[in-house]
Amino acid sequence: MPPAGCRRCAMLTAGTKANAQHPVEVHRWVEEGYSPLVFHRDWQVALLNWEPIFDSANLREIERHRQTDEVFVLWRGRALLFTANEAGIGLREMEPGVLYNVTQGTWHNLVATRDASFIIVETRDTHLHDTEIRPMTDGELAQLRAGLPPWAVPGA
């Protein structure tokens, strides 16, 4: 059952619940943005579809989770996962079907094409209780933009 207070949970596309005759739940998310869909004890699985904040021209913020890792799987589109630390910005172009584990405490965000969609596995309710967001510095933004692949450059 989705947690109380999740603003996106009310927008879930109808899914089917498992029962004795059909022991498989089916969930779908077709809107923009993030939606946790499967919940089990201490973990959850979410779908994350492109939203305007993933256009490189709109990048302003970066996030981290202090208490958990976060696993991303790109399954459609193109995407760049980037991280930030004292050494600067790290860029990794994602491949569909590959697991990317962002370890706890790592500042990160995504740049993606409009057709991009991700599967995310993380500790349950991370999006409600363990997400810290901060503005990116001018230096971080400049370093990120300098390293963007051609498909991610606005107007290219």
N, C-alpha and C positions, 0 to 999 in steps of 0.2 A: 504494500500500500504506500503511495507517495506520502512524504512527510507534510505535516501542516505548515503553512507559510510559504510554500514554493509557488512563486508567482506564475511560473510556466506550467505547473502541473495541471492547472485548470484548463489549459489549452491543448491537452493531449489529444491526439487523434485516437479514435476508439480502437481499443485492442480487445483481444479475447482472453479470457481467464482460463487457466488450466482446470480440468476436472477429471474425474475418474475415467471418463470415456475418451477425453482428449487431453492428455497430460502435457500439452505444450501451450505456453502463452505466446501470443503474437502481438508485437507492439510496433507502431509506426509513428514517425515524427516528420512532417512535411513542411512545417513552418520554418522561418529563419530562426537562427539562434540555438540555444541549448535546452535540452529537455531530458531529465533523468527518467528512465522508463522501467527499469527492472531493479527491484530492491530485495536484498537478502541479508539478513542479520547485519553484518558490518560493512557491506560493500554495495555498490550500485553501478549500473551500466547506463550510460546516457548517449543520446545522439546529439551531435552538434553540426548544424548546417550553416553555411555561409550567412554572414550578416554584415552590414556595412562597416563595422569596426575592423573587419579583416582585409579591407582594401588598404593598400600601403599609404594612400593619400590621407587616410583617416586615423592612422596610428597615433595614439597619444598616451596610452597606458600599458602597463605591464602588471602581471599578477604573480602571486606565489601562494603556496599552501604550507604552513609551518608544521603540520602534523601528519602529512601523508604524501606519498608519491601520487602521480597522475599518469595513467597510460593513455596514449593517443594511437589510434589506427586510422589512417587516411584510407577511405574506401572508394572515394570518387573525387575527381577534380585534381587540382594541383595546389600544393601548400608548402610553406616554409615555416618551420618551427624555429623560433629564436629564443635565446636565453641571454640574460645579462648578469654580470658579476663585476668584481673589481677589475678584472682583466679586460672588460669590454663586452661587446656583443658577439655571441656565437650564433652562426647561421647553419641550418641543416635543411636542405631540400628534402621533403618527405616523399617516400615511395608508397603507392597503394599496397595494402596488405601487410605492411611491416609495423611491428610494435615499437613505439617510442615511449620510454619511461622517463618522465621528468621527475627527478628525485625531490623529496620534500625540501622546502626552503629555497628552491631555485626560481628566480624571477623568469617568467616566460610569457610568450604570446604567439599568435599565428598571423601569417599573411596568406590569403587564399583566393582562388578564383571563385566566381559566383556559383559554379557547379560543385564546389567542394562540400564534402560531408565526412564527418569523423565519428568513430565509435570511441567513447571514453569510459574507462574503468577506473574507479576511485573509491575511497572510503565513503561510506554512506553519509550523506548530508554535508559533504565538503563544501558544496556551493552555498550552503546556508550558514556554516559556522567556522570555516577555515580558509577563507579566501581574502587575501590582503591585496589591494590594488593601489598602485601609485602612478603618478605621472612619469613619463620617460623624460630624461634630461635632453637638452638640445644636443649634447655630444652623443648620447645614445641614438637619438633619431638620425643624426647625420651619419654615424657609423652604419646603422641599419640600412639607410637608403643607399649608401655607397656600395653595399654588398648585395643588393637585390638582384635576382636573376631577371633577364629581359621580360619574361611574362608578367612579372610583378611590378614593373615600373609604370606609373600612371602615364597614359597617353602613348605608350610604346606599341 
